[in-house]
Amino acid sequence: MPGAVRRKLRLADVLAYREELHARRNRFIAESSEEFADADAELLAELLAELLAEAKRSVDRPRRLKDSPTCIAPRRTSL
């Protein structure tokens, strides 16, 4: 926080905030689990496999450095 607004944090405030964050995280996880409880495991596995295959193809595709905007020509060394 900027200068005039800054204050010293008390340990009790920090611990209370930490507990609040843990509670919010746990609620989020529980709510997310409820939302996806009825998800089809086979369909999700198939979709994940497709995404992973697509990611692998994009990584395997060689990039042309010549067209890259960050391409830097190699230094010439004298013999």
N, CA and C atoms as an extended XYZ file, in Angstrom:
237
Properties=species:S:1:pos:R:3:atomname:S:1:resname:S:1:resid:I:1 pbc="F F F"
N         0.840       -1.183        0.000 N   MET     1
C         0.000        0.000        0.000 CA  MET     1
C         0.884        1.245        0.000 C   MET     1
N         0.440        2.298       -0.657 N   PRO     2
C         1.248        3.509       -0.685 CA  PRO     2
C         1.309        4.208        0.664 C   PRO     2
N         2.341        4.981        0.851 N   GLY     3
C         2.723        5.677        2.076 CA  GLY     3
C         1.680        6.013        3.108 C   GLY     3
N         0.794        6.982        2.850 N   ALA     4
C        -0.126        7.477        3.874 CA  ALA     4
C        -1.138        6.428        4.296 C   ALA     4
N        -1.433        5.485        3.418 N   VAL     5
C        -2.446        4.471        3.712 CA  VAL     5
C        -1.820        3.266        4.424 C   VAL     5
N        -0.519        3.162        4.339 N   ARG     6
C         0.176        1.990        4.873 CA  ARG     6
C        -0.010        1.884        6.382 C   ARG     6
N        -0.165        0.669        6.859 N   ARG     7
C        -0.237        0.443        8.301 CA  ARG     7
C         0.445       -0.877        8.595 C   ARG     7
N         0.807       -1.054        9.814 N   LYS     8
C         1.428       -2.320       10.191 CA  LYS     8
C         0.339       -3.369       10.329 C   LYS     8
N         0.602       -4.510        9.766 N   LEU     9
C        -0.351       -5.605        9.885 CA  LEU     9
C        -0.126       -6.325       11.205 C   LEU     9
N        -1.205       -6.588       11.863 N   ARG    10
C        -1.096       -7.344       13.107 CA  ARG    10
C        -1.108       -8.825       12.761 C   ARG    10
N        -0.432       -9.619       13.560 N   LEU    11
C        -0.361      -11.056       13.330 CA  LEU    11
C        -1.757      -11.656       13.286 C   LEU    11
N        -2.632      -11.205       14.154 N   ALA    12
C        -3.994      -11.735       14.179 CA  ALA    12
C        -4.709      -11.479       12.852 C   ALA    12
N        -4.486      -10.283       12.247 N   ASP    13
C        -5.092       -9.971       10.953 CA  ASP    13
C        -4.577      -10.905        9.866 C   ASP    13
N        -3.284      -11.128        9.880 N   VAL    14
C        -2.664      -11.986        8.869 CA  VAL    14
C        -3.186      -13.421        9.008 C   VAL    14
N        -3.249      -13.923       10.217 N   LEU    15
C        -3.735      -15.291       10.435 CA  LEU    15
C        -5.207      -15.419       10.069 C   LEU    15
N        -6.006      -14.404       10.381 N   ALA    16
C        -7.430      -14.432       10.027 CA  ALA    16
C        -7.590      -14.445        8.509 C   ALA    16
N        -6.796      -13.640        7.814 N   TYR    17
C        -6.857      -13.601        6.351 CA  TYR    17
C        -6.453      -14.944        5.762 C   TYR    17
N        -5.431      -15.544        6.345 N   ARG    18
C        -4.974      -16.858        5.885 CA  ARG    18
C        -6.084      -17.895        6.039 C   ARG    18
N        -6.751      -17.874        7.177 N   GLU    19
C        -7.856      -18.812        7.398 CA  GLU    19
C        -8.994      -18.568        6.413 C   GLU    19
N        -9.269      -17.298        6.136 N   GLU    20
C       -10.323      -16.974        5.174 CA  GLU    20
C        -9.965      -17.510        3.790 C   GLU    20
N        -8.718      -17.347        3.381 N   LEU    21
C        -8.283      -17.867        2.083 CA  LEU    21
C        -8.425      -19.377        2.009 C   LEU    21
N        -8.052      -20.073        3.091 N   HIS    22
C        -8.191      -21.530        3.114 CA  HIS    22
C        -9.656      -21.928        3.003 C   HIS    22
N       -10.533      -21.226        3.713 N   ALA    23
C       -11.962      -21.542        3.658 CA  ALA    23
C       -12.521      -21.287        2.262 C   ALA    23
N       -12.128      -20.153        1.641 N   ARG    24
C       -12.592      -19.852        0.282 CA  ARG    24
C       -12.103      -20.897       -0.705 C   ARG    24
N       -10.850      -21.312       -0.577 N   ARG    25
C       -10.305      -22.333       -1.467 CA  ARG    25
C       -11.066      -23.641       -1.310 C   ARG    25
N       -11.321      -24.036       -0.068 N   ASN    26
C       -12.043      -25.286        0.178 CA  ASN    26
C       -13.464      -25.227       -0.372 C   ASN    26
N       -14.131      -24.070       -0.224 N   ARG    27
C       -15.483      -23.922       -0.787 CA  ARG    27
C       -15.441      -24.024       -2.308 C   ARG    27
N       -14.460      -23.378       -2.910 N   PHE    28
C       -14.341      -23.425       -4.368 CA  PHE    28
C       -14.130      -24.855       -4.854 C   PHE    28
N       -13.258      -25.588       -4.183 N   ILE    29
C       -12.993      -26.976       -4.579 CA  ILE    29
C       -14.252      -27.813       -4.429 C   ILE    29
N       -14.964      -27.635       -3.338 N   ALA    30
C       -16.189      -28.405       -3.112 CA  ALA    30
C       -17.247      -28.081       -4.168 C   ALA    30
N       -17.424      -26.789       -4.462 N   GLU    31
C       -18.411      -26.397       -5.471 CA  GLU    31
C       -18.020      -26.891       -6.856 C   GLU    31
N       -16.745      -26.833       -7.190 N   SER    32
C       -16.283      -27.321       -8.485 CA  SER    32
C       -16.488      -28.819       -8.597 C   SER    32
N       -16.232      -29.528       -7.518 N   SER    33
C       -16.418      -30.977       -7.524 CA  SER    33
C       -17.875      -31.329       -7.763 C   SER    33
N       -18.784      -30.563       -7.151 N   GLU    34
C       -20.210      -30.802       -7.352 CA  GLU    34
C       -20.611      -30.541       -8.799 C   GLU    34
N       -20.062      -29.490       -9.397 N   GLU    35
C       -20.396      -29.150      -10.776 CA  GLU    35
C       -19.983      -30.241      -11.754 C   GLU    35
N       -18.832      -30.853      -11.508 N   PHE    36
C       -18.295      -31.826      -12.460 CA  PHE    36
C       -18.484      -33.264      -12.003 C   PHE    36
N       -19.292      -33.483      -10.996 N   ALA    37
C       -19.505      -34.842      -10.485 CA  ALA    37
C       -20.165      -35.737      -11.519 C   ALA    37
N       -21.017      -35.167      -12.364 N   ASP    38
C       -21.731      -35.981      -13.349 CA  ASP    38
C       -21.026      -36.018      -14.708 C   ASP    38
N       -19.806      -35.550      -14.788 N   ALA    39
C       -19.067      -35.534      -16.051 CA  ALA    39
C       -18.742      -36.962      -16.486 C   ALA    39
N       -18.795      -37.183      -17.790 N   ASP    40
C       -18.508      -38.495      -18.370 CA  ASP    40
C       -16.990      -38.684      -18.442 C   ASP    40
N       -16.478      -39.636      -17.684 N   ALA    41
C       -15.035      -39.858      -17.602 CA  ALA    41
C       -14.439      -40.250      -18.952 C   ALA    41
N       -15.146      -41.078      -19.717 N   GLU    42
C       -14.630      -41.507      -21.026 CA  GLU    42
C       -14.551      -40.335      -22.000 C   GLU    42
N       -15.580      -39.487      -21.993 N   LEU    43
C       -15.580      -38.321      -22.869 CA  LEU    43
C       -14.451      -37.370      -22.485 C   LEU    43
N       -14.272      -37.144      -21.197 N   LEU    44
C       -13.196      -36.266      -20.751 CA  LEU    44
C       -11.828      -36.822      -21.127 C   LEU    44
N       -11.641      -38.129      -20.991 N   ALA    45
C       -10.369      -38.749      -21.359 CA  ALA    45
C       -10.105      -38.583      -22.850 C   ALA    45
N       -11.161      -38.738      -23.666 N   GLU    46
C       -11.012      -38.581      -25.115 CA  GLU    46
C       -10.660      -37.139      -25.477 C   GLU    46
N       -11.343      -36.182      -24.869 N   LEU    47
C       -11.055      -34.780      -25.133 CA  LEU    47
C        -9.644      -34.397      -24.696 C   LEU    47
N        -9.225      -34.902      -23.549 N   LEU    48
C        -7.871      -34.631      -23.071 CA  LEU    48
C        -6.833      -35.215      -24.010 C   LEU    48
N        -7.071      -36.428      -24.499 N   ALA    49
C        -6.139      -37.046      -25.439 CA  ALA    49
C        -6.020      -36.218      -26.715 C   ALA    49
N        -7.161      -35.702      -27.210 N   GLU    50
C        -7.133      -34.868      -28.405 CA  GLU    50
C        -6.338      -33.583      -28.164 C   GLU    50
N        -6.561      -32.954      -27.019 N   LEU    51
C        -5.832      -31.726      -26.705 CA  LEU    51
C        -4.339      -31.971      -26.575 C   LEU    51
N        -3.975      -33.068      -25.935 N   LEU    52
C        -2.554      -33.385      -25.789 CA  LEU    52
C        -1.906      -33.674      -27.132 C   LEU    52
N        -2.627      -34.393      -28.014 N   ALA    53
C        -2.092      -34.687      -29.349 CA  ALA    53
C        -1.908      -33.395      -30.144 C   ALA    53
N        -2.879      -32.484      -30.047 N   GLU    54
C        -2.770      -31.207      -30.745 CA  GLU    54
C        -1.598      -30.381      -30.212 C   GLU    54
N        -1.416      -30.383      -28.903 N   ALA    55
C        -0.293      -29.650      -28.306 CA  ALA    55
C         1.027      -30.247      -28.754 C   ALA    55
N         1.099      -31.574      -28.815 N   LYS    56
C         2.332      -32.231      -29.250 CA  LYS    56
C         2.637      -31.896      -30.704 C   LYS    56
N         1.593      -31.876      -31.545 N   ARG    57
C         1.810      -31.520      -32.956 CA  ARG    57
C         2.326      -30.091      -33.087 C   ARG    57
N         1.811      -29.188      -32.286 N   SER    58
C         2.251      -27.804      -32.400 CA  SER    58
C         3.683      -27.641      -31.905 C   SER    58
N         4.112      -28.466      -30.954 N   VAL    59
C         5.486      -28.413      -30.456 CA  VAL    59
C         6.434      -29.045      -31.462 C   VAL    59
N         5.992      -30.115      -32.120 N   ASP    60
C         6.840      -30.819      -33.078 CA  ASP    60
C         7.033      -30.037      -34.375 C   ASP    60
N         6.122      -29.113      -34.669 N   ARG    61
C         6.208      -28.343      -35.889 CA  ARG    61
C         7.401      -27.388      -35.818 C   ARG    61
N         8.351      -27.501      -36.748 N   PRO    62
C         9.508      -26.590      -36.690 CA  PRO    62
C         9.084      -25.175      -37.042 C   PRO    62
N         9.664      -24.223      -36.334 N   ARG    63
C         9.396      -22.815      -36.603 CA  ARG    63
C        10.456      -22.292      -37.543 C   ARG    63
N        10.045      -21.399      -38.413 N   ARG    64
C        10.993      -20.773      -39.319 CA  ARG    64
C        11.537      -19.534      -38.639 C   ARG    64
N        12.810      -19.574      -38.272 N   LEU    65
C        13.416      -18.462      -37.562 CA  LEU    65
C        13.502      -17.210      -38.420 C   LEU    65
N        13.618      -17.407      -39.723 N   LYS    66
C        13.753      -16.277      -40.628 CA  LYS    66
C        12.541      -15.343      -40.532 C   LYS    66
N        11.354      -15.924      -40.325 N   ASP    67
C        10.130      -15.130      -40.258 CA  ASP    67
C         9.827      -14.654      -38.845 C   ASP    67
N        10.614      -15.094      -37.894 N   SER    68
C        10.366      -14.728      -36.505 CA  SER    68
C        10.764      -13.280      -36.262 C   SER    68
N         9.921      -12.518      -35.565 N   PRO    69
C        10.268      -11.109      -35.315 CA  PRO    69
C        11.428      -10.949      -34.345 C   PRO    69
N        11.759      -11.991      -33.609 N   THR    70
C        12.844      -11.887      -32.637 CA  THR    70
C        14.133      -12.520      -33.146 C   THR    70
N        14.175      -12.809      -34.420 N   CYS    71
C        15.355      -13.459      -34.993 CA  CYS    71
C        16.544      -12.502      -34.959 C   CYS    71
N        17.654      -12.984      -34.463 N   ILE    72
C        18.880      -12.198      -34.412 CA  ILE    72
C        19.926      -12.960      -35.225 C   ILE    72
N        20.544      -12.261      -36.146 N   ALA    73
C        21.535      -12.902      -36.998 CA  ALA    73
C        22.735      -13.346      -36.153 C   ALA    73
N        23.298      -14.515      -36.455 N   PRO    74
C        24.463      -14.970      -35.690 CA  PRO    74
C        25.666      -14.064      -35.934 C   PRO    74
N        26.511      -13.972      -34.937 N   ARG    75
C        27.717      -13.151      -35.066 CA  ARG    75
C        28.705      -13.828      -35.991 C   ARG    75
N        29.382      -13.003      -36.751 N   ARG    76
C        30.432      -13.550      -37.608 CA  ARG    76
C        31.734      -13.525      -36.831 C   ARG    76
N        32.429      -14.598      -36.900 N   THR    77
C        33.735      -14.647      -36.233 CA  THR    77
C        34.823      -14.616      -37.289 C   THR    77
N        35.847      -13.862      -37.026 N   SER    78
C        36.949      -13.796      -37.998 CA  SER    78
C        37.883      -14.974      -37.785 C   SER    78
N        38.458      -15.430      -38.879 N   LEU    79
C        39.391      -16.567      -38.809 CA  LEU    79
C        40.768      -16.142      -38.625 C   LEU    79
